[in-house]
Amino acid sequence: MRILVADDDPSNRELLTELLHNSGHSVTTVLDGHQVLAALAKEPFEVVLMDEEMPGMSGLEAAKAIVEASKKGERRPIIVGISGNSTKEDEARCLAAGMDAFFAKPVRAAELFSVLAMLARRIPSGPTPAVPEAVELTVQGLTEHLDRAAGGSKKLVRTLVKTFLEDAPKKLMVIRHAVAQKDSGALAAAAHALKGSLSLIGASTAAGTARNLQAMGRLGTLDGAAAELKVLESEFAELQRLLTMLEKNSKRTRTPRS
């Protein structure tokens, strides 16, 4: 299938692209809803995998625009919503916007292929989002989680870890600035972005702390944000330490090419 992936998080885009390519699909990636509409105007796609929340134009807004265009006679791709918020309310919101199916982050290979197989048969209803399982915050626990998420691809695991270690500290820096400036909108957006990266990598506790900061930003109640940020920074530092060890172990155990 020709699949358009829309997600503003580079780790999620990389994971989805690799998994889909390995399964024989053609993949194009974009960063927000505006780029989704532009891509669909240029070429046909059978499926759009789209994050619920993106800057500029959200996945919900883009889905509504795609559905509205189809009413005017344009061919509509199947739309699959992806969300870091795995509640029934999020699923209902995505489906109400016109999405055909929904599943929660972090994306795992088995879930992704199940959804695509279902869509290939054109079954209209989507799967119930699964609550992500708890991951033991150890090198072994993170390794096992990433191995499942990457469908057993050691190369993809290394790429995900490398991307996270390069990208996530920048997101944390934006959160620090937003808390210091008491910018609730920027805090909500930055915490949402980091929450997705943390969930993908397997740091469920830190993702929960980022979710708390996201909620504070959305509600505009920042009185406890500085204290919550300290907790997040501590959890993030430990995660960085473990992922750095994981990365070193991976390099040592990599089989040299003959």
KAFENFEN-V237195 format. One record per backbone hydrogen bond with DSSP energy under -1.0 kcal/mol. CO is the residue of the C=O (numbers start at 1). NH is the residue of the N-H. Records with the same first field share a line. If there is no record, write none. Layout:
# KAFENFEN-V237195
CO->NH ; NH
This chain:
# KAFENFEN-V237195
1->26
2->46 ; 47
3->28
4->49
5->30
6->51
9->13
10->14
11->15
12->16
13->17
14->18
15->19
16->20
17->21
18->22
20->25
21->24
26->3
28->5
30->7
32->36
33->37
34->38
35->39
36->40
37->41
39->43
46->78
47->4
48->80
49->6
50->82
52->59 ; 60
55->57
57->33
58->62
59->63
60->64
61->65
62->66
63->67
64->68
65->69
66->70
67->71
69->72 ; 74
70->73
78->48
79->100 ; 101
80->50
81->103
82->52
83->105
85->87
87->91
88->92
89->93
90->94
91->95
92->96
93->97
94->99
95->98
101->81
103->83
108->112
109->113
110->114
111->115
112->116
113->117
114->118
115->119
116->120
117->121
118->123
119->122
136->138
138->142
139->143
140->144
141->145
142->146
143->147
144->148
145->149
146->150
147->152
148->151
150->153
153->157
154->158
155->159
156->160
157->161
158->162
159->163
160->164
161->165
162->166
163->167
164->168
167->171
168->172
169->173
170->174
171->175
172->176
173->177
174->178
175->179
176->180
177->181
178->183
183->187
184->188
185->189
186->190
187->191
188->192
189->193
190->194
191->195
192->196
193->197
194->198
195->199
196->200
197->201
198->202 ; 203
202->204
203->207
204->208
205->209
206->210
207->211
208->212
209->213
210->214
211->215
212->216
213->217
214->218
215->219
216->220 ; 221
222->225
224->228
225->229
226->230
227->231
228->232
229->233
230->234
231->235
232->236
233->237
234->238
235->239
236->240
237->241
238->242
239->243
240->244
241->245
242->246
243->247
244->248
245->249
246->250
247->251
248->252
249->253
